[in-house]
Amino acid sequence: MAAPASASATIFGEDQRIETEQAGASWAALTRDAIVVMLDTSSVDLCQGVALHQPVATIGERQMLCAGERFTDQPAVGRCSATLIEPDVIVTAAHCIPDAAACATRVFARAPYYASDGSLHLPSASEVAACRRILVQPAGLDVAIVQLEHAIGDHPAQLAPAAPGLDAAIAAIGFPSGMPAKFSPCHVRGVVPSGIRHDCDLFRGNSGSGTFDSEGRLYGVYSMGAGDYKPNGECRIPVIYGDDGTLPGVTVPQFGMSAAIAAAVTELCDQGWHGALCGPASPCNGDDCLTPACGDGVCSLVSERTSCAADCDFLGCVLPPPPPTDAAMDPTPVPDGGGCAANSAKSSQTALALLLVAMVAAKKKRRRNKSF
């Protein structure tokens, strides 16, 4: 299946994105527990834990934003968004992780976010995991359920029992343009068979962002936006739609789209998954209890990030072997008073001495023979 195009930046009316810690206690807790980012490994150093590369690119630099735009000084840390639905299982947009080859180089982590004191919270090393395998990716639906190489949280999101109705209050949480997590309150503006249309203020890095009902239960993942940034002289600004989803000269509403995840969960359970999503959890699902091994195609960040180039080379943490020294390249041993070279020299000296003794003895014998 061809991967759907990535979602675009969209603001409807006034930009309502806020820091997740400002959204209320329950939304802040949901962010800390279950919101997941696909890390941008060009900005985040994972070799010895989790740290920002210095200097790290800001959102303003990455997007060439004009002075005065919101969040321009925040770091670019993510590439897509996701939500934890089991301790080691996430759901995201299929265009974020289209196939097994993409899975082999994707790393996910619990949400980076700004704490109430303004400090940036980064995930701990245990809250970061590589993609292990794509479990389900239904044809024609921009949804992927993905298993990670180990559990990164104990409190996954709860699933919504039904789709929110027209005009219902909803919210989305993710990483617009890759910045730390943001909360966007919004409303359902249309219901279609594969999901809902909405006026959430979301951007490209929000692809895969969880769309939640008013009680914080997960319904869908952000799949497609209506607009993008636009030039404004030598810099760029977001496209801003009216509250009704229109632009001057464009009268057809252009709302964002979130794909429903219920069909993907059903497909997962129909395939025999024994996780909590489908009933009583089993200790193992297929091969998920195998011990990680270098060369299995999965980068275990706990044990392999600095030692297994076959699985983890994309992280840049495995140093190449040092070049051979001149001594290592020259197979001839250097005499140092001992070892093979010294023994060889001693053997040669002994052989020469024996030869001289034999020559002297032979000369004396010839002299004796002449006297008879």
C-alpha positions in Angstrom: 0.0 0.0 0.0 1.4 3.5 -0.9 2.0 5.5 2.3 -0.5 8.4 2.7 1.0 11.9 2.6 2.1 13.5 5.8 -0.3 15.8 7.7 0.2 19.5 7.3 0.1 22.6 9.6 -3.3 23.9 10.3 -4.7 26.6 12.6 -8.4 27.4 12.8 -9.1 30.9 14.0 -7.0 31.6 17.1 -4.0 29.3 17.8 -5.1 27.3 20.9 -2.1 25.1 21.4 -0.8 25.2 25.0 1.7 23.4 27.1 0.3 20.1 28.3 0.9 21.0 32.0 -1.4 24.0 31.5 -4.3 21.8 30.2 -5.5 20.5 33.6 -4.3 17.7 35.9 -5.9 14.8 34.0 -4.6 15.9 30.6 -1.1 16.5 32.1 -1.1 13.1 33.6 -2.2 11.5 30.3 0.7 13.2 28.6 3.2 12.1 31.1 1.9 8.5 31.1 0.8 7.7 27.6 1.9 10.3 25.0 4.8 9.1 22.8 7.1 10.8 20.4 9.0 9.4 17.5 12.4 10.9 18.3 14.4 12.9 15.8 17.8 11.3 16.3 19.5 14.2 14.6 18.5 16.4 17.6 18.5 13.9 20.4 21.6 12.0 21.5 20.8 8.5 22.7 24.3 7.1 23.1 24.6 7.4 26.9 21.0 8.1 27.9 18.8 10.9 26.5 20.2 14.4 25.9 19.8 17.1 23.3 22.6 17.6 20.8 24.3 20.9 21.2 23.6 23.2 19.6 20.1 21.8 18.9 18.0 23.2 16.0 15.0 25.2 17.1 11.6 25.2 15.6 12.1 28.7 14.3 15.3 27.6 12.5 13.9 24.3 11.1 10.8 26.0 9.8 12.3 29.4 8.9 9.6 31.1 10.9 9.3 34.8 11.1 10.2 36.6 14.3 7.3 36.8 16.8 5.8 33.4 15.8 4.9 31.1 18.7 7.3 28.5 20.1 10.2 29.5 17.7 12.8 29.0 20.4 11.7 25.5 21.4 13.9 22.6 20.3 12.9 20.2 17.5 12.9 16.8 19.2 10.3 14.7 17.3 9.3 13.5 13.8 5.8 12.0 14.5 3.5 11.5 17.4 1.9 8.3 18.9 0.0 7.0 22.0 0.8 4.1 24.2 -2.1 1.6 24.2 -0.2 -1.3 26.0 3.1 -1.0 28.0 5.1 -1.9 24.8 2.5 -1.1 22.1 1.8 2.2 20.4 -0.6 3.4 17.8 0.4 6.1 15.3 -0.2 7.1 11.7 0.8 4.6 9.0 2.7 7.2 7.0 5.0 7.7 10.0 6.2 4.1 9.9 5.2 2.6 6.5 7.1 -0.7 6.5 9.6 -3.0 8.3 12.6 -1.1 6.8 11.3 2.1 8.5 10.6 0.2 11.7 14.3 -0.8 11.9 15.4 2.9 12.2 12.6 4.3 14.4 13.0 5.1 18.1 10.1 6.1 20.3 10.0 7.7 23.8 7.6 9.0 26.4 6.7 12.6 25.8 9.3 15.4 26.2 7.3 18.3 27.7 7.7 21.6 29.5 7.1 21.3 33.2 5.1 24.0 35.1 8.3 25.7 36.1 9.3 26.1 32.5 12.0 23.5 32.5 12.2 20.9 29.7 11.5 17.3 30.8 13.2 14.6 28.7 12.4 10.9 29.0 14.7 8.7 31.0 16.7 6.0 29.3 14.2 3.3 30.3 11.4 5.3 28.7 13.0 5.1 25.2 12.6 2.0 22.9 13.2 1.1 19.3 10.5 -0.2 17.0 10.3 -4.0 17.2 7.7 -4.8 14.5 4.5 -3.4 12.9 1.7 -5.5 14.3 -1.2 -4.2 12.2 -1.5 -1.7 9.3 -4.9 -2.0 7.8 -5.1 -1.4 4.0 -6.6 1.9 3.2 -6.4 3.3 6.8 -3.7 5.6 7.9 -3.2 3.7 11.2 -0.3 1.5 12.4 -0.1 -0.5 15.7 3.5 -1.1 16.6 5.3 -3.2 19.2 8.3 -1.7 20.8 11.4 -3.6 21.9 10.5 -3.2 25.6 7.8 -1.6 27.7 8.1 2.1 28.3 5.1 2.8 30.6 2.6 1.2 32.9 -0.4 3.4 32.3 -1.5 3.3 28.6 -4.4 5.3 27.3 -7.9 4.0 27.6 -9.8 3.5 24.3 -13.0 5.4 23.6 -16.1 3.1 23.4 -17.5 5.0 20.4 -16.8 7.8 18.1 -17.5 11.3 19.4 -20.5 12.9 17.7 -20.8 16.1 15.7 -19.8 19.2 17.6 -18.4 17.1 20.5 -15.5 18.6 22.5 -12.3 16.6 21.8 -8.6 17.2 22.1 -5.4 16.2 20.5 -1.9 15.8 22.1 1.3 15.6 20.1 4.4 17.3 18.8 3.7 20.1 16.3 6.6 20.6 14.0 8.5 18.3 16.4 8.5 20.6 19.4 7.8 19.2 22.9 4.2 18.1 23.6 1.3 20.5 23.1 -2.4 20.2 23.9 -4.9 21.3 21.4 -8.6 21.6 22.4 -11.1 21.4 19.5 -14.4 20.1 18.3 -15.7 17.5 15.8 -16.7 19.2 12.6 -17.7 16.2 10.6 -18.0 12.4 10.8 -17.0 10.1 8.0 -16.7 6.3 7.8 -13.0 6.2 8.4 -12.8 8.9 11.1 -13.7 12.4 12.1 -13.1 15.9 10.8 -12.0 18.5 13.4 -10.7 21.9 14.0 -7.7 20.9 16.1 -4.6 23.2 15.7 -2.1 20.6 14.5 1.1 20.6 12.4 3.3 18.1 10.5 4.9 16.6 13.6 1.5 15.9 15.0 1.0 13.1 12.5 -0.1 10.1 14.6 -1.2 12.4 17.5 -3.9 10.8 19.6 -7.4 12.3 19.3 -9.3 12.0 22.6 -12.9 12.4 23.7 -13.7 14.8 26.4 -12.9 12.2 29.1 -9.4 11.6 27.7 -10.2 8.3 26.0 -8.4 7.6 22.7 -10.5 7.5 19.5 -8.2 8.1 16.6 -4.8 9.3 15.2 -4.2 12.6 13.3 -3.8 11.7 9.7 -4.2 14.7 7.4 -4.3 18.5 7.7 -5.7 21.2 5.5 -2.8 23.6 5.0 0.8 24.4 5.6 3.2 27.2 6.4 3.4 29.9 3.7 6.1 32.4 2.7 6.0 35.9 4.3 8.8 37.7 2.7 12.1 35.9 3.6 10.5 33.8 6.4 7.4 31.8 6.9 4.2 31.9 8.9 1.4 29.2 9.4 -1.6 29.2 7.2 -4.6 30.4 9.4 -8.1 29.3 8.4 -11.3 30.8 9.7 -13.2 29.1 12.4 -15.4 27.7 9.7 -12.4 26.1 8.0 -12.3 28.5 5.0 -9.8 30.9 3.6 -10.5 34.1 1.6 -11.6 32.8 -1.8 -11.9 29.2 -0.6 -15.4 28.6 0.6 -15.3 24.8 1.1 -14.3 23.9 4.7 -10.8 22.4 5.0 -10.9 20.7 8.4 -8.3 18.2 9.7 -8.8 14.5 9.7 -8.2 11.8 12.4 -8.4 8.2 11.4 -10.4 5.9 13.7 -8.3 3.1 15.3 -11.1 0.7 16.3 -10.8 -1.3 13.0 -7.0 -1.7 13.6 -7.5 -2.9 17.2 -10.2 -5.4 15.9 -7.8 -6.7 13.3 -5.0 -7.1 15.9 -7.3 -9.2 18.1 -8.6 -11.3 15.2 -4.9 -12.2 14.5 -4.6 -13.8 18.0 -2.9 -11.1 20.0 -3.1 -11.9 23.7 -2.3 -8.5 25.1 -4.6 -6.5 27.4 -6.3 -4.9 24.4 -7.8 -8.2 23.4 -8.5 -9.9 26.7 -6.3 -11.5 29.5 -2.7 -10.7 28.7 -0.3 -13.6 28.0 3.4 -13.5 29.0 4.4 -13.9 25.4 2.9 -12.8 22.1 4.6 -14.7 19.2 8.3 -13.9 19.5 8.1 -11.0 21.9 9.8 -12.9 24.7 13.0 -13.7 22.8 16.3 -12.3 24.2 17.6 -9.5 22.1 20.7 -10.5 20.0 23.0 -8.5 17.8 21.9 -9.1 14.2 18.2 -9.7 14.8 17.3 -6.5 13.1 16.0 -4.8 16.3 18.2 -2.2 18.2 18.0 -3.0 21.9 18.9 0.4 23.4 19.6 -1.2 26.8 22.3 -3.6 25.6 23.2 -2.9 22.0 23.2 0.9 21.4 27.0 1.2 21.6 28.0 -2.3 20.7 26.0 -3.6 17.8 26.5 -1.8 14.5 24.3 -4.4 12.6 21.2 -3.3 14.5 22.0 0.2 15.9 24.3 1.9 13.4 21.6 4.4 12.6 22.0 5.9 16.1 25.6 6.8 15.4 26.7 5.4 18.8 28.8 2.5 17.7 32.3 3.7 17.0 34.2 2.2 14.1 37.2 0.0 15.0 40.5 2.0 15.2 42.7 1.9 12.1 45.6 -0.6 12.3 48.9 0.8 13.5 52.2 0.5 11.5 53.4 -2.2 13.8 50.2 -4.2 13.3 50.5 -3.9 9.6 54.1 -5.2 9.5 54.2 -9.0 10.1 58.0 -8.9 10.8 58.6 -9.0 14.5 60.8 -6.3 16.0 63.7 -7.8 18.1 63.4 -6.6 21.7 65.8 -8.8 23.6 63.4 -11.7 23.7 60.7 -13.6 21.8 60.9 -15.2 18.4 63.3 -12.7 16.9 65.8 -13.0 19.7 65.6 -16.8 19.7 66.2 -16.8 15.9 69.3 -14.6 16.3 70.7 -16.9 19.1 70.1 -20.0 16.8 72.0 -18.4 14.0 74.9 -17.5 16.3 75.1 -21.0 17.6 75.1 -22.5 14.1 77.9 -20.3 13.0 80.0 -21.2 16.0 79.6 -24.9 15.4 80.5 -24.4 11.7 83.8 -22.7 12.7 84.6 -25.5 15.2 84.0 -28.1 12.5 86.3 -26.2 10.0 89.1 -26.0 12.5 88.8 -29.7 13.4 88.9 -30.6 9.7 92.1 -28.5 9.1 93.9 -30.2 12.0 92.9 -33.6 10.6 94.4 -32.8 7.2 97.7 -31.8 8.9 97.9 -35.1 10.7 97.3 -37.0 7.5 100.2 -35.2 5.8 102.6 -36.4 8.5 102.2 -40.2 7.7 
